[in-house]
Amino acid sequence: MASSCRNPRRIIAAFVVPFLLLAATSPALSASVLANSTLRPGEELLKYRRIRAHLKRLNKPSLKTIKSPDGDLIDCVPSHLQPAFDHPKLKGQKPLDPPERPKGYFRTATVDGTFQAWTLAGESCPEGTVPIRRTTEEDVLRASSIGRFGRKPAGKVRRDSTSTGHEHAVGYVLGDQYFGAKASLNVWEPRVISPSEFSLSQIWVISGSFGNDLNTIEAGWQISPQLYGDNNPRFFTYWTSDAYQETGCYNLLCSGFVQTNNKIAIGAAISPKSSFKGGQFDISLLIWKDPKRGHWWLEFGSGLLVGYWPSFLFSHLARHANMVQFGGEIVNSQPSGFHTSTQMGSGHFAGEGFGRAAYFRNLQLVDWDNSLIPLPNLRLLADHPNCYDIRGGINTVWGNYFYYGGPGRNMRCP
């Protein structure tokens, strides 16, 4: 005790020196320390050790790394080493061969594997690997906690969630047995005004109640400054089996989704984008349940199989879906009494039509016989139609379709 009192510098050095060494190797961590003086050095050191351990679990050894023009690092990871195979039920396995596509499926003249910014560098990942966007310390530090990194807020993303800050403009079918969905949706760059908000457009495949047993599979494009650190539209996936509480995640940020494609990086930026009164760029997505093995597969564009969600991840979706939903969603985190100016879709209302408003077209379902069929009784819903609205129709070229979106705060949506 006496020795400690006579030499207090030794105690300080025991905490500060290793911490400074860690901070020196990571400017992001060092900057965060300066911004956060509420934790003692020992607590900060423990926090960043946890972050480093989490990054080590996520960022797998790669055969090649590609620098994307937008700043992302894309690691070409051997397919059997991807995060999915950390799952106890997938240990030691390899990705499965492709299943039979639904009857009535035909290849459309849509985009190929060059739709993402990282491919503009002219490089590609070799066969036998999958491209994975590298997760950085900055990504994790933007999250509310390490445990919530890569996850949506628990229990708050639901079609009927009008009071949780999540707002929707969607078309949906409900009440039957569904085995998949297909649609084409155009990609925009809506304005997101706060790091705690996002704007997305996606397909939801849903089963269970809207309680804690909700199962969902989701895919589309999103802008999420908190998740990605920028305002680029990015291709994303999501899943949960307990209403976003403890299971599931975006992209490959947990063990779950098994990627099989070496040309698409989930979570990477999409390029090009649609422009107001100009060219329209849309992507086609197909999600369906393999009738033989029961896994849920995802296809992008014209024949590019992205991968699959193993059926054992789910309870209700292990059998079938009872709801399919298409459309847009934003988060409004502004103080009570004020609406966010975060945009949905193109940032313009549905009534403005083609070239101005965002759209979904050629909506289809997969039935019990693994056949693509038109949507019966498509219902349309806008939580706050003065902020974001939706208008649908049907014709011989686009089949079932709708326009949707809006600017958020305006004269009728204060």
DADA-V678647 format. One record per residue. SS is DSSP state (a for helix, b for strand, c for the rest). Layout:
# DADA-V678647
SS + SS
This chain:
# DADA-V678647
c + a + a + a + a + a + c + a + a + a + a + a + a + a + a + a + a + a + a + a + a + a + a + a + c + c + a + a + a + a + a + a + a + a + a + c + c + c + c + c + a + a + a + a + a + a + a + a + a + a + a + a + a + a + a + a + a + a + c + c + c + b + b + b + b + b + b + c + c + c + c + c + b + b + b + b + b + b + a + a + a + c + a + a + a + a + c + c + c + c + c + c + c + c + c + c + c + c + c + c + c + c + b + c + c + c + c + c + c + c + c + c + c + c + c + b + a + a + a + a + a + c + c + c + c + c + c + c + b + b + b + b + b + c + c + c + a + a + a + a + a + a + c + c + c + c + c + c + c + c + c + c + c + c + c + c + c + c + c + c + c + c + c + c + c + b + b + b + b + b + b + b + b + b + b + b + b + b + c + b + b + b + b + b + b + b + c + c + c + c + c + c + c + c + c + c + c + b + b + b + b + b + b + b + b + b + b + c + c + c + c + c + c + c + b + b + b + b + b + b + b + b + b + b + a + a + a + a + c + c + c + c + c + b + b + b + b + b + b + b + c + c + c + c + c + c + c + c + b + b + c + c + c + c + c + c + b + b + b + c + c + c + c + c + c + c + c + c + b + b + c + c + c + c + c + c + c + c + c + c + c + b + b + b + b + b + b + b + b + c + c + c + c + c + c + b + b + b + b + b + c + c + c + b + b + b + b + b + b + c + a + a + a + c + c + a + a + a + c + c + b + b + b + b + b + b + b + b + b + b + b + c + c + c + c + c + c + c + c + c + c + c + c + b + c + c + c + c + c + a + a + a + c + c + c + c + c + b + b + b + b + b + b + b + b + b + c + c + c + c + b + b + b + b + c + c + c + c + b + b + b + b + c + c + c + c + c + c + b + b + b + b + b + b + b + c + c + c + b + b + b + b + b + b + b + b + c + c + c + b + c + c + b + c
